[in-house]
Each structure stands twice: as C-alpha cells, then as structure tokens.
Amino acid sequence: MIQSLVRVLPRRGSETDDEVDSEKGRQSVSVPQQRQQQQQRIPTLQRHEKLEADCNIQPHTDEGGDAYYIGDAYEPARTAEEWALSDGRPRPYLDFIKRVSKSLPHLEYLAHWMEVSCAPPKWKFIKECPTNRERRAEQCSVCVMDFNDGQAVSKAFFDNTTALQASLETPLQGAEKPPIRLVIAEDLSRDLVELLGSTYDIDPLFFLSHIGDYLFHNTRDRWVELPDLDVVARQRSHFNVQYLRARYFQTPELFNKAEQESGSFNVLRRLDSDRSRKRLQNTLLDVNGASVTLSRSKTSLWIKPRDNPQDPIIAVLLVDPTVQEGRALWGGYRPFSNTPSMHAPEPIEAPTHISLFEDVIHWTSRMTAPELDGVRADPRSISMPMFRLVLADWRTVLKYMATMLGKIEWEFENPHWGEAPSDIDNSLRKLSPWRRNVPYYQGMIAESIDRVFQALPSNSPEPEATRPTSGLPSLLHDFHLVRQLMDASQRRIEAIQTTASNSISIEESRRAVQQNQNLARLTFLATIFIPLSFTSSFLSMSPNFAAATQTIWIFFAIGLPLTVIALVTIDFMHPQEGLILRKWRAFWGKKPDTRLPGIVPAQNVPIGRTMPWPTNRSDTGFRLEGRS
C-alpha cells in the first residue's frame, strides 16, 4: 500500500502542476513546495499504518511480548492510571463494576477491558493510536429480533449504540402470549457493554466470561477464569459454551491477513491458538502451504429473570465475529432442514456460511410457532439455533480429526515408511497436537452439556423411543454423540501412539542387529590381526618390515599357525554355531545332543500298563530357521 501511495502521490502532483500552469491568473503554492509537502506526508502515512497494524497484534505471542507488564494477579494494575477514562461522559455500568470490584476483585479485569476497549495486555499498542481505541469503543453490530404471536418476526440491525438504545427502550406489546425479544450481538465493545449492562442490569460475569480465550492459565495471570460451583452456576441467569471452529486457508498469505483481522476483534480470539497449524501442514494430498486452523470460540446467553410468566421474554446472545479471509472447512455445515421438493415454487433460502452472525439470524428467524411456544415454556430454548451451529462445528472438527488421524495411520502402513530417520519424528510431531489438546476438548464438551442441560433430571442418553424431539432436550443426544466421538478419537490417538512406540522399538532392534553384524565383522578382523601383531611384537621387528628379507619367513612361520590356532579355538568355543562342527555333523549326519543337563532318561514301560507322562522330549523333525 505504501508503494502504491508513493506512485500515486507524484502522479497527483503532476496533475496539480498542469492545473497550476493552465490557471495563470490564480496564485497558489509553487510546484516544488507542493511536492515537498507530499513527500513529507508519506512518512506520516507509514507511521499511521504501522500503528494500526500494531493494534492488531495478539497478546501472548512473540510479537505481543511480555503480558505481565500491566501487573500480575498479586499486585495492583501498574498501568491503570494510564488507561483511565477522563472524558467526563457518564458511564454508570462501568462505575458500578469499578465500585464492586473493590470487594469482588475478579470483576476488576472487566473494568480494565472496558477502559482499554480490548484485552488489557494490548494497551502498549492501543495507547499509541487513540483513533483505534475510540473506534473499538464505539463498535456495534447488533440485531434485535422481536417475536409476537401470530406475527412475522421483526428484525432490526444497528451499527451504533444511540439507535440501539432507542430500540431497547421501546416496550414490547404482547397479546395473549408473552412477546419474545432476542438481542444478538457480534463482538463486544465498551459502549455496547455499557448500554446492555445498564439497560437490563446484567451480571458483569456474563461479559467477563465471554471476552477471554484461554485453554489454561499460569499462576500469575490476572485474567484467570476460575470455575464456579455447579450449584452456583445453575442459579445464574447466564451461561456460555466454548467450542471449536475449523477454517481453511489455501495460502500462508491468506492466513496472515486473517490473523491480522482477528487482532481487530475486541474479544480475544486467536486463529492458531495452540500454534499447531504448521505441524499439520503438507500432509497427504494437501496443497503446499495450505492449512486448517481450529479456533476456540464462545457463545454466551443471558435470560432476563421474570417475576410473572406473562412478562416479556428478553434474552441477549453473544456470538463471535468471523474473519473474511479463508473459507469454512469443506464449505461449511449442512442445512438443518430437509431439501425442498422439486415442485416447490418458492425460492430456496439457505445460510451464507460467510458470517456466524448472519447464520444465527437466519436460523433464528425461521423458528416455528411450536418452537416459540417451547421458548415461552423454557426461555433457554431461544438459543437452539445457535446450539445447532455449535454441534455442526463440533462434527466438522471431529471429521477433520478423523481425517488427520487416518493419514497418520496410513503413514505407518506405507511400505516406504521408516526408511528415513525423520519419518518417525514427523509422524509423532503431527500426533502431538491432538494428544495434547483432546483432553481439553473433552472438557469443553462435558462443560457444555452441564451448562446447557442443567435443568434436566439426568444427563444420560435416553432410549430412542423416549428421546425428545423438540426443545433443548432434543439436542442432548447430539451432544452425547459428540462426546462419544471425541472419546473414540482419544482412544484412537492412544492406539496410534502405541503403534508408533512399537515401530520405534522394531526400528531400534533392526538397527541393533545391523550394528551387531558390523561388530562381528570387526571382531573377525581383530581375530586375524591380533596374532600377527603379537608375532611382530614378539620378534621385535622394525617398522621397515620389507627390508628384513632374511628373517621375514620367521614372521609367517610363527604368525600364520597362531592365527589358525586362534580361529580354530574360537570356533570350538561355539559348538552349536561353529563352522567346523557344523560341517562335521553335516558330513557324518550326526545331530547335536540338545538334551538339557539333569534330565532323567525315559523309562522302559511294560506292555499293558499306563504310560506315564514323559519327563523328556526327543528331537523332532521341526527345526528352527537358521539351526541345523
């Protein structure tokens, strides 16, 4: 972009020169001064672009540097005074969080996040670009959906909090059945959290549990997310579900652009969170440089408590933004509805698979009247379309895992596998990310089942005859199926690891046999040269061996017999494998006595009596390979 600016600015300067020459009566800045101003503008543009790019650097990476410069969990935030807001605008929800965080310190990180407008470890980049900070704070991408009995769904989109506030303050009008309002928000921002939190008095934990993306935490992390007791979590009016989303990038350039775009999100989401993308590249039939990332995502749901069953149902659903670069793996999930008839005149409406935000709106707007009645009975059912998307993403990830594990297994079956020493290392490097992360994935699925189906009497799979077909309970079997497939993948990984260990042992044994053969050859050579060396030392023969023509015959007369005696002695020390004895037995047809010492010979058994169990075994016609 900078190079294009360098080309464009001189061209614009030349166009201005023509205009100045044509308008002789107009006095303006001279051409050299104008060009000088344009040249001075280029470094400013370069610096601004660099600052904008730095704001998209993800924390906890090599580029992000040490994240503890803001302070760890055991000290006050070192940079809290730097990012404190001083514009004088009223923010009652932020003030409330800062006030209660003095007694509830786990909420302090949310206040810091709102003041910075993104993850606090990015502050050293954000503070250099105030425009980026302000743009992040004002970001808004929200859809408000109203459902009234007997009426079509009403959808309204908002890109600023001012118009959104007016819509949220509009009261819901219902007839016999209570109306339903669902607020779907893509990403979060300071102004959006302030508006939703102050309008509906939302628990700050709802937003705090959504802004992070961590598989585990270090002992110094001030952004740690400690788990709640199950008895406490079941009493809350909100919960979130963590899952994986698979995305395909055909070139490294597309991945780099997508990684920069993910850094522009206010919530912390990383494409290659465990840095295993390169290890899984360039497998069988893959395009060189193509990669697949498994991004950790979250969706959070809050339901407004109701005192009266006839009160309106209000819910807030938070979904993650989607990067524009790359594509969903295998083109995305299949629709959740049957294929229409070929005689149906209506046009087919299908999701775009471009944005998760748009897909959630698409499937939520298609909820039927019975499904909306189920929402009135259980307000948590309003998130069923989102949970279907979560299950679809899990099934895609499991399909990808099965594909990658199958390729690793095929490598072991490949006839040419193991010829190069790096084959084993490459297979184990591809297996390592799955072995390390699958237990975390199992925890995500188990926690999702506990949070989503906490109101059910049992989380055990039900028989098919009694399996529910509507509402949230209808998705329980799919969640259990996902957990079973993940457990099967874990067992498959362990089996592959065992196969790899056995292959390594076999390869080491094969190399040990080769080394023993080489050592046997060296031993044979030493057996020949040791007697000759002893003879030369015994006779004190000079280094000028060829000059002693009168005594050279003595060396051979003594050395050769000693060599023969040494070889014969070594051969007789191995009666079973010795060359001389084997040739002798082969010539006379005599087999070696293989009876073990201390065995009592067979007794003469009289005819007509019971034969005792033999205490020794005579030689049979079976012979081991390589033995005479």
Sequence and secondary structure as in RCSB ss.txt:
>XXXX:A:sequence
MIQSLVRVLPRRGSETDDEVDSEKGRQSVSVPQQRQQQQQRIPTLQRHEKLEADCNIQPHTDEGGDAYYIGDAYE
PARTAEEWALSDGRPRPYLDFIKRVSKSLPHLEYLAHWMEVSCAPPKWKFIKECPTNRERRAEQCSVCVMDFNDG
QAVSKAFFDNTTALQASLETPLQGAEKPPIRLVIAEDLSRDLVELLGSTYDIDPLFFLSHIGDYLFHNTRDRWVE
LPDLDVVARQRSHFNVQYLRARYFQTPELFNKAEQESGSFNVLRRLDSDRSRKRLQNTLLDVNGASVTLSRSKTS
LWIKPRDNPQDPIIAVLLVDPTVQEGRALWGGYRPFSNTPSMHAPEPIEAPTHISLFEDVIHWTSRMTAPELDGV
RADPRSISMPMFRLVLADWRTVLKYMATMLGKIEWEFENPHWGEAPSDIDNSLRKLSPWRRNVPYYQGMIAESID
RVFQALPSNSPEPEATRPTSGLPSLLHDFHLVRQLMDASQRRIEAIQTTASNSISIEESRRAVQQNQNLARLTFL
ATIFIPLSFTSSFLSMSPNFAAATQTIWIFFAIGLPLTVIALVTIDFMHPQEGLILRKWRAFWGKKPDTRLPGIV
PAQNVPIGRTMPWPTNRSDTGFRLEGRS
>XXXX:A:secstr
 HHHHHHHHHHHHHHHHHHHHH TT     HHHHHHHHHHHHHHHHHHHHHHHHTT  SSSTTT  GGGG  TTS
  TTHHHH   S    HHHHHHHHHTTT GGGHHHHHHHHHTS GGGHHHHTT HHHHHHHHH   EEEEEE TT
S  EEEEESSHHHHHHHHTS    SSS  EEEEEEES  HHHHHHHHHHHT  HHHHHTTS   SS  TT TT  
    HHHHTTSSEEEEEEEEEEEESSHHHHHHHHHHHTT SS   TTTTS TGGG S TT  TT EEEEEEEEEE
EEE   SSTTS EEEEEEE    SSSEEGGG    SS    TT  S      SS HHHHHHHHHTT  HHHHHHH
HH GGGGGHHHHHHHHHHHHHHHHHHHHHHHHHHHHHH TTTTSSTHHHHHHHHHHHHHHHHHHHHHHHHHHHHH
HHTTTSS  S   GGG   SSGGGGHHHHHHHHHHHHHHHHHHHHHHHHHHHHHHHHHHHHHHHHHHHHHHHHHH
HHHHHHHHHHHHHTT  S GGG TTTHHHHHHHHHHHHHHHHHHHHHT TTT HHHHHHHHHHT       TT  
      TTS     SS    S   TT  
